[in-house]
Amino acid sequence: MRENLHRFFRAARGAGVRLSPAESIDAMRAVSKVGFTDRTILRDTFLLTLAKTQDEKKALGDCFDLFFDQPEPQSPPEDGKPNEQDADGSNAASDSPSETSDGDEQAEGLGELAQMLLAQDRNQISAAIANAASAASLSDIRYFTQRGIFSGRILDQMGIQRLRDDLDHLAATNPALAERLTNALDGLRGTVRDTVSQALMLYGREEAENLRNEILRNAPLSRIEPRQVEQMRHLIRQIARRLRERYSKPRKRQRRGHLDVRRTIRRNAAWGGVPFLTAWKRRHRDKPKIVALCDVSGSVARVSDFFLLLIHSLHEVVDDVRSFAFSGHLIEVSDILESKPPEEAMAEIMSKVGFGSSDYGSSLADFEDEWMSAITPQTTVIVLGDARSNNLDPRADILRRIAERSKRLVWLNPEGRMAWGWGDSEMPRYSTFCTVVRQCATAKQLERAVSDIVASYQ
């Protein structure tokens, strides 16, 4: 039963429930107290010990129902069609006593699987399928293309080869019994297919999710289809959580600093060098501050949407984040993003400044006039935009002053490098004052850029 619990935990993780080893151990201890007899109590036990949010409770409940709901063995009619009955209700097509006796005698010489199928003992068949699935490592299934492979493995474990020999023998000696066994085998194949499909839903979900996410991570953000927008937002939240886990914990562990060996030895000279008192090196770290300027004109609006969502999902790592959006003019959108759901926030931002013709010079002038004081020597300024100012004055002098006041200036351009400097692109002029200039057209590139920015404060 321990192995079944481990498989259930794997399935739960694939369903999106975050389980740590400690939580799995707590759940196993709770299950040892309540037992497996009452499925309702067992289900509630898992929900109480493992689920941490309402979404996880729903996902875990669905996973539980699927995991413990084994497919029922199929039992087709013996001859493949309903039996005809006489007027008095008796079975006209039933075997005579002598035929039944001969069939039973021949069945005794058949293999175990053949006898099981002819007996149609559902419990025995279910147990045999479960044992064969375990022996065939069905929990290792990951892709739908593996369904046929695992179905074959399960049938092999159950003794399908011996069954084929039995069918060949019965076809020559007792065709009626051979037909019964063939129909029973068809039912068995259907049950095995259902079992494999169920396992794929349980154990293949995580791999399918990873594959889908990998495709999305490398897809251009500006070309995401409407049906993929919510999936991409979910992926951006996963990226933010991964960055929080990567950079929050080291900061907590390193608050005390590293052991200063020389000072420790000097401090404990009176005790013969035994380190009763320790000395620690503390490296000063700047408090992270980010100012993000996002172009939300029509050409880059979708990329800015995901970028702003990622930045404000990192509040546990970056305590001080201020975000601005612009196309023809610039406004601060920090309060909008922090107080409203992503869909409502982006709709409001777009209604105010989105989808217009970009004017970088005017927008930089707005920032210098009203918010230049937000930049300190500890601030990282991030500009996300294609640097296309529609042949208007780019005001690169303002960008130079921003770079001089800040710790670093990072420009993330969603266009390919080959397009920089062509047409109305002012990227070569702006890049002169930037600490870092990167192409940032996909979620993967966006994650890497933000990761490097946050890492610089560690």
C-alpha positions as CSV (number, residue, x, y, z in Angstrom):
1,M,0.0,0.0,0.0
2,R,3.0,2.3,0.6
3,E,3.8,2.0,-3.1
4,N,0.2,3.0,-4.0
5,L,0.5,6.1,-1.9
6,H,3.7,7.1,-3.6
7,R,2.0,6.7,-7.0
8,F,-0.9,8.8,-5.7
9,F,1.5,11.6,-4.6
10,R,3.1,11.5,-8.0
11,A,-0.3,11.8,-9.7
12,A,-1.2,14.7,-7.3
13,R,1.9,16.6,-8.3
14,G,1.1,16.1,-11.9
15,A,-2.4,17.6,-11.2
16,G,-0.7,20.8,-9.9
17,V,-0.7,20.1,-6.2
18,R,2.6,21.2,-4.6
19,L,3.8,18.4,-2.2
20,S,7.0,18.4,-0.3
21,P,8.5,15.2,1.2
22,A,7.5,16.4,4.7
23,E,3.9,16.9,3.6
24,S,3.8,13.4,2.0
25,I,5.1,11.9,5.3
26,D,2.4,13.7,7.3
27,A,-0.2,12.4,4.9
28,M,1.0,8.8,5.2
29,R,1.0,9.1,9.0
30,A,-2.6,10.4,8.9
31,V,-3.6,7.6,6.6
32,S,-2.1,5.0,8.9
33,K,-4.6,6.3,11.6
34,V,-7.8,6.4,9.5
35,G,-7.1,3.4,7.2
36,F,-8.3,2.7,3.7
37,T,-11.8,1.2,4.5
38,D,-13.8,4.4,4.2
39,R,-13.0,6.2,1.0
40,T,-14.8,9.4,2.1
41,I,-12.7,9.7,5.2
42,L,-9.6,8.9,3.2
43,R,-10.4,11.5,0.7
44,D,-11.0,14.1,3.4
45,T,-7.7,13.1,5.0
46,F,-5.7,13.9,1.9
47,L,-7.6,17.2,1.4
48,L,-6.7,18.3,4.9
49,T,-3.1,17.2,4.9
50,L,-2.0,18.1,1.4
51,A,-4.2,20.8,-0.2
52,K,-3.3,24.4,0.7
53,T,-5.6,26.4,-1.6
54,Q,-9.1,26.0,-3.0
55,D,-7.7,25.2,-6.4
56,E,-5.4,22.5,-5.0
57,K,-8.4,21.0,-3.1
58,K,-10.4,20.7,-6.3
59,A,-7.4,19.3,-8.2
60,L,-6.6,16.8,-5.4
61,G,-10.2,15.7,-5.1
62,D,-10.5,15.1,-8.9
63,C,-7.1,13.2,-8.8
64,F,-8.3,11.1,-5.9
65,D,-11.5,10.1,-7.6
66,L,-9.7,9.2,-10.8
67,F,-6.9,7.3,-9.0
68,F,-9.2,5.1,-6.8
69,D,-11.9,4.6,-9.5
70,Q,-10.6,1.4,-11.2
71,P,-12.2,0.6,-14.6
72,E,-14.8,-2.2,-14.3
73,P,-14.0,-5.4,-16.3
74,Q,-16.1,-5.6,-19.4
75,S,-18.2,-8.7,-19.9
76,P,-19.6,-9.0,-23.4
77,P,-22.3,-11.5,-24.4
78,E,-20.8,-15.0,-24.8
79,D,-21.7,-15.2,-28.5
80,G,-21.4,-11.5,-29.2
81,K,-25.2,-11.0,-29.4
82,P,-28.2,-11.4,-27.0
83,N,-29.3,-15.0,-26.6
84,E,-32.6,-16.0,-28.1
85,Q,-35.3,-17.2,-25.7
86,D,-38.2,-19.5,-26.1
87,A,-41.7,-18.3,-25.4
88,D,-41.5,-19.6,-21.8
89,G,-38.3,-17.6,-21.2
90,S,-35.9,-20.5,-21.3
91,N,-32.7,-20.1,-23.3
92,A,-33.1,-21.9,-26.6
93,A,-29.4,-21.4,-27.6
94,S,-28.0,-22.6,-24.3
95,D,-25.6,-25.5,-24.3
96,S,-27.0,-29.0,-23.5
97,P,-25.8,-30.6,-20.2
98,S,-23.4,-32.8,-22.1
99,E,-21.9,-29.8,-24.0
100,T,-21.5,-27.9,-20.8
101,S,-19.8,-30.8,-19.1
102,D,-17.4,-31.2,-22.1
103,G,-16.7,-27.5,-22.0
104,D,-15.9,-27.6,-18.3
105,E,-13.6,-30.6,-18.7
106,Q,-11.7,-28.8,-21.6
107,A,-11.5,-25.5,-19.5
108,E,-9.7,-27.4,-16.8
109,G,-6.8,-28.0,-19.1
110,L,-6.5,-24.3,-20.1
111,G,-4.2,-21.7,-18.7
112,E,-4.9,-19.5,-15.7
113,L,-6.0,-16.5,-17.8
114,A,-8.3,-18.5,-20.0
115,Q,-10.0,-20.0,-16.9
116,M,-10.3,-16.6,-15.3
117,L,-12.0,-15.1,-18.4
118,L,-14.4,-18.0,-18.8
119,A,-15.4,-17.8,-15.2
120,Q,-16.0,-14.0,-15.5
121,D,-15.0,-13.3,-11.9
122,R,-14.8,-9.5,-12.0
123,N,-12.9,-9.2,-8.7
124,Q,-10.3,-11.7,-9.8
125,I,-9.9,-10.0,-13.2
126,S,-9.6,-6.6,-11.6
127,A,-6.9,-7.8,-9.2
128,A,-5.0,-9.5,-12.1
129,I,-5.0,-6.3,-14.2
130,A,-3.8,-4.3,-11.2
131,N,-1.0,-6.7,-10.5
132,A,0.0,-6.9,-14.1
133,A,-0.1,-3.0,-14.4
134,S,2.2,-2.8,-11.4
135,A,4.6,-5.4,-12.9
136,A,4.6,-3.5,-16.2
137,S,5.4,-0.2,-14.4
138,L,2.3,1.5,-15.8
139,S,3.0,4.5,-13.5
140,D,5.9,5.3,-15.8
141,I,3.6,6.2,-18.7
142,R,4.1,9.8,-20.0
143,Y,2.8,10.2,-23.5
144,F,-0.3,9.1,-25.4
145,T,1.9,7.4,-27.9
146,Q,2.8,4.8,-25.2
147,R,-0.7,3.5,-24.7
148,G,-0.3,0.6,-27.1
149,I,3.1,-0.3,-25.6
150,F,1.8,-0.5,-22.0
151,S,-1.4,-2.3,-23.0
152,G,0.8,-4.9,-24.6
153,R,3.0,-5.2,-21.5
154,I,0.0,-5.7,-19.2
155,L,-1.5,-8.4,-21.4
156,D,1.9,-10.1,-21.6
157,Q,2.2,-10.0,-17.8
158,M,-1.3,-11.6,-17.6
159,G,-0.3,-14.5,-19.9
160,I,-1.7,-13.5,-23.3
161,Q,0.7,-15.8,-25.1
162,R,-0.6,-18.9,-23.3
163,L,-4.1,-17.7,-24.0
164,R,-3.4,-17.5,-27.8
165,D,-2.2,-21.1,-27.6
166,D,-5.4,-22.1,-25.8
167,L,-7.5,-20.4,-28.4
168,D,-5.7,-22.3,-31.2
169,H,-6.4,-25.5,-29.4
170,L,-10.1,-24.8,-28.7
171,A,-10.7,-23.6,-32.3
172,A,-9.9,-27.2,-33.4
173,T,-11.7,-29.1,-30.6
174,N,-14.5,-26.9,-29.2
175,P,-15.4,-23.9,-31.5
176,A,-18.2,-22.7,-29.2
177,L,-15.9,-22.5,-26.2
178,A,-13.3,-20.8,-28.4
179,E,-15.9,-18.1,-29.4
180,R,-16.7,-17.5,-25.7
181,L,-13.1,-17.1,-24.8
182,T,-12.5,-14.7,-27.8
183,N,-15.4,-12.5,-26.7
184,A,-14.1,-12.5,-23.2
185,L,-10.6,-11.6,-24.5
186,D,-12.1,-8.6,-26.4
187,G,-13.6,-7.4,-23.1
188,L,-10.3,-7.8,-21.4
189,R,-8.5,-5.8,-24.0
190,G,-11.1,-3.0,-23.6
191,T,-10.6,-3.0,-19.8
192,V,-6.8,-2.8,-20.2
193,R,-7.1,0.1,-22.6
194,D,-9.3,1.9,-20.1
195,T,-6.8,1.2,-17.3
196,V,-3.9,2.6,-19.5
197,S,-5.9,5.7,-20.4
198,Q,-6.7,6.3,-16.8
199,A,-3.0,6.0,-15.9
200,L,-2.1,8.4,-18.7
201,M,-4.4,11.0,-17.3
202,L,-2.9,10.5,-13.8
203,Y,0.8,10.3,-14.6
204,G,1.2,11.8,-18.0
205,R,-0.4,15.2,-17.1
206,E,2.8,16.6,-15.7
207,E,4.9,15.7,-18.7
208,A,2.2,17.0,-21.1
209,E,2.1,20.2,-19.0
210,N,5.9,20.5,-19.1
211,L,6.0,20.0,-22.9
212,R,3.2,22.6,-23.4
213,N,5.1,25.0,-21.2
214,E,8.4,24.5,-23.0
215,I,6.7,25.3,-26.3
216,L,5.1,28.4,-24.8
217,R,8.4,29.5,-23.2
218,N,10.0,29.6,-26.7
219,A,7.0,31.1,-28.5
220,P,7.2,34.8,-29.5
221,L,5.0,36.7,-26.9
222,S,3.7,39.0,-29.6
223,R,2.2,36.1,-31.5
224,I,0.5,34.3,-28.7
225,E,-3.0,33.2,-29.8
226,P,-6.0,34.4,-27.7
227,R,-6.7,30.9,-26.5
228,Q,-3.1,30.7,-25.2
229,V,-3.1,34.0,-23.2
230,E,-4.4,32.4,-20.0
231,Q,-1.9,29.6,-20.3
232,M,0.9,32.1,-20.8
233,R,-0.2,34.1,-17.8
234,H,-0.1,30.8,-15.7
235,L,3.4,30.2,-17.1
236,I,4.5,33.7,-16.1
237,R,3.3,33.1,-12.6
238,Q,5.2,29.8,-12.5
239,I,8.3,31.7,-13.6
240,A,7.8,34.3,-10.9
241,R,7.4,31.6,-8.2
242,R,10.5,29.8,-9.4
243,L,12.5,33.1,-9.3
244,R,11.1,33.8,-5.8
245,E,12.2,30.3,-4.6
246,R,15.6,30.7,-6.2
247,Y,16.5,34.1,-4.8
248,S,14.5,34.5,-1.5
249,K,15.9,31.6,0.3
250,P,19.6,32.3,-0.3
251,R,19.1,35.9,1.0
252,K,17.6,34.5,4.2
253,R,20.4,32.0,4.7
254,Q,23.1,34.6,4.1
255,R,21.9,37.3,6.5
256,R,24.5,36.2,9.1
257,G,27.3,36.2,6.5
258,H,30.3,33.9,6.1
259,L,32.6,32.8,8.9
260,D,35.6,35.2,9.3
261,V,38.4,32.7,10.1
262,R,41.1,35.2,11.0
263,R,39.0,37.3,13.4
264,T,37.6,34.1,15.0
265,I,41.1,32.8,15.7
266,R,42.2,36.1,17.2
267,R,39.1,36.5,19.3
268,N,39.6,33.0,20.8
269,A,43.4,33.2,21.4
270,A,42.8,33.2,25.2
271,W,41.2,29.7,24.9
272,G,44.0,28.2,22.9
273,G,42.2,28.7,19.6
274,V,39.0,26.8,20.6
275,P,36.2,28.8,18.8
276,F,33.9,29.8,21.7
277,L,33.2,33.1,20.0
278,T,32.7,33.4,16.2
279,A,33.1,36.4,13.9
280,W,31.2,36.7,10.7
281,K,31.8,38.6,7.4
282,R,28.8,40.6,6.4
283,R,28.7,41.8,2.8
284,H,26.6,44.8,2.2
285,R,23.8,44.3,-0.2
286,D,21.7,47.0,-1.8
287,K,18.0,46.8,-1.2
288,P,16.5,45.9,-4.6
289,K,14.7,48.7,-6.3
290,I,13.3,48.5,-9.8
291,V,11.7,51.1,-12.0
292,A,10.1,49.6,-15.1
293,L,9.1,51.7,-18.2
294,C,6.9,49.7,-20.5
295,D,6.0,50.6,-24.0
296,V,2.3,49.6,-24.5
297,S,1.8,50.8,-28.0
298,G,0.1,48.5,-30.4
299,S,3.3,46.8,-31.6
300,V,4.5,45.6,-28.2
301,A,1.4,45.7,-26.0
302,R,1.2,41.9,-25.5
303,V,4.8,41.6,-24.5
304,S,4.4,44.4,-22.0
305,D,1.4,42.7,-20.5
306,F,3.4,39.6,-19.6
307,F,6.4,41.7,-18.5
308,L,4.4,43.8,-16.0
309,L,2.7,40.6,-14.7
310,L,6.1,39.0,-14.0
311,I,7.7,42.1,-12.4
312,H,4.8,42.5,-10.0
313,S,4.7,38.8,-9.2
314,L,8.2,39.2,-7.7
315,H,7.2,41.3,-4.8
316,E,8.7,38.8,-2.3
317,V,12.1,39.2,-3.9
318,V,12.0,42.8,-5.0
319,D,10.4,45.0,-2.3
320,D,10.4,48.3,-4.2
321,V,8.9,48.1,-7.7
322,R,7.4,51.0,-9.6
323,S,6.0,50.5,-13.0
324,F,5.2,53.0,-15.7
325,A,3.4,52.5,-19.1
326,F,3.5,54.7,-22.1
327,S,2.8,55.1,-25.8
328,G,2.3,58.8,-26.6
329,H,2.7,59.9,-22.9
330,L,3.7,58.1,-19.7
331,I,1.7,57.3,-16.5
332,E,2.5,55.3,-13.4
333,V,0.6,52.0,-13.2
334,S,2.0,50.5,-10.0
335,D,-1.3,50.9,-8.0
336,I,-3.4,49.5,-10.8
337,L,-1.3,46.3,-11.1
338,E,-1.1,45.7,-7.4
339,S,-4.8,46.3,-6.6
340,K,-6.5,44.6,-9.5
341,P,-6.5,41.2,-11.2
342,P,-4.2,41.0,-14.3
343,E,-7.1,41.1,-16.8
344,E,-8.7,44.1,-15.3
345,A,-5.4,45.9,-14.7
346,M,-4.2,45.5,-18.3
347,A,-7.6,46.6,-19.6
348,E,-7.5,49.7,-17.5
349,I,-3.9,50.5,-18.5
350,M,-4.7,50.0,-22.2
351,S,-7.7,52.2,-22.0
352,K,-5.5,55.0,-20.6
353,V,-2.3,54.8,-22.7
354,G,-2.4,51.6,-24.7
355,F,-2.4,50.9,-28.5
356,G,-1.3,54.5,-29.4
357,S,1.6,55.6,-31.6
358,S,4.7,55.5,-29.5
359,D,6.6,58.7,-28.7
360,Y,9.6,57.8,-26.7
361,G,10.8,61.4,-26.4
362,S,7.6,62.8,-25.0
363,S,7.3,59.8,-22.6
364,L,10.8,60.2,-21.3
365,A,10.1,63.9,-20.8
366,D,7.0,63.0,-18.7
367,F,9.1,60.7,-16.6
368,E,11.9,63.3,-16.0
369,D,9.4,66.0,-15.1
370,E,7.4,64.0,-12.5
371,W,9.2,60.9,-11.4
372,M,13.0,61.4,-11.8
373,S,13.3,61.5,-8.0
374,A,12.3,57.8,-7.9
375,I,15.7,56.8,-9.3
376,T,18.5,56.4,-6.8
377,P,22.0,54.9,-7.0
378,Q,20.4,51.6,-5.9
379,T,17.8,51.5,-8.7
380,T,17.7,49.3,-11.7
381,V,15.8,50.9,-14.5
382,I,14.3,48.5,-17.0
383,V,12.9,49.8,-20.3
384,L,10.8,47.3,-22.4
385,G,10.1,48.6,-25.9
386,D,11.1,48.4,-29.5
387,A,12.7,51.9,-29.5
388,R,10.6,53.0,-32.5
389,S,9.6,56.6,-32.0
390,N,7.9,57.3,-35.3
391,N,10.7,59.6,-36.4
392,L,10.0,62.0,-33.5
393,D,12.7,63.4,-31.2
394,P,13.9,60.4,-29.2
395,R,15.3,62.6,-26.4
396,A,18.3,60.3,-25.8
397,D,19.7,63.1,-23.5
398,I,17.0,62.2,-20.9
399,L,17.9,58.5,-21.1
400,R,21.6,59.5,-20.5
401,R,20.6,61.4,-17.3
402,I,18.5,58.4,-16.2
403,A,21.5,56.1,-16.7
404,E,23.8,58.5,-14.7
405,R,21.4,58.5,-11.7
406,S,20.7,54.8,-11.6
407,K,22.7,51.7,-10.6
408,R,22.1,50.2,-14.1
409,L,19.9,50.7,-17.1
410,V,18.6,47.6,-18.8
411,W,16.8,47.7,-22.2
412,L,14.7,44.7,-23.3
413,N,13.7,44.9,-26.9
414,P,11.1,42.4,-28.2
415,E,12.4,42.9,-31.8
416,G,15.1,40.8,-33.4
417,R,18.6,42.4,-33.4
418,M,18.6,42.5,-37.2
419,A,15.8,45.1,-37.0
420,W,17.6,47.5,-34.6
421,G,18.6,50.7,-36.3
422,W,16.3,50.2,-39.4
423,G,13.5,52.6,-40.2
424,D,12.5,54.7,-37.2
425,S,14.3,52.4,-34.7
426,E,16.5,54.5,-32.3
427,M,18.0,51.4,-30.6
428,P,21.6,52.1,-31.6
429,R,21.4,55.6,-30.1
430,Y,19.6,54.5,-26.9
431,S,22.0,51.5,-26.4
432,T,24.9,53.9,-25.9
433,F,23.6,54.7,-22.4
434,C,22.4,51.2,-21.4
435,T,24.3,48.9,-19.1
436,V,22.6,45.9,-20.7
437,V,20.7,45.5,-24.0
438,R,18.9,42.3,-24.7
439,Q,16.5,40.8,-27.2
440,C,13.4,39.7,-25.1
441,A,10.8,38.3,-27.4
442,T,9.9,35.0,-25.5
443,A,9.0,34.0,-22.0
444,K,12.3,32.2,-21.7
445,Q,14.3,35.3,-22.6
446,L,12.1,37.3,-20.3
447,E,12.8,34.9,-17.4
448,R,16.5,35.0,-18.0
449,A,16.7,38.8,-18.2
450,V,14.7,39.3,-14.9
451,S,16.6,36.5,-13.2
452,D,19.9,38.2,-14.0
453,I,18.6,41.6,-12.7
454,V,17.4,40.1,-9.4
455,A,20.6,38.0,-9.0
456,S,22.7,41.2,-9.2
457,Y,21.3,42.2,-5.7
458,Q,22.2,38.9,-4.1
